């Protein structure tokens, strides 16, 4: 598997989300399978190439961590394998930048289609809020 981090991240637009639930599962650490319980978190933003996730779990990202990220958008469940590329400690909460690893093109296409729909809804709400 090749990390999507090698992909130009600017190629994918990002959609900001607020308190959107996500489940993280540690699949492996340093190439060894992991058997850890799933951890709840919140999607901060998502794109076709990765996402930003906040959670209470302090993960050792420099140990070759591979995660499964599961979330729902528009009634569809997305399960994507990801690798952490950055971590920010925000006092009792951690923000992770995750790069999707080799998502199937059909999955990426469905995700991007859903992100376009969400982006259009967000734009309509902003425009409605500006209207007198």
Secondary structure, 3 states (H helix, E strand, C coil): CCEHHHCCHHHCCCEEEEEEEEEEEEEEECCEECCCCCEEEEEEEECCCEEEEEECCCCCHHHCCEEEEEEEECCEEEEEEEEEEEEEECCCCEEEEEEEECCCHHHHHHHHHHHHHHHHHHHHHHHHHHCC
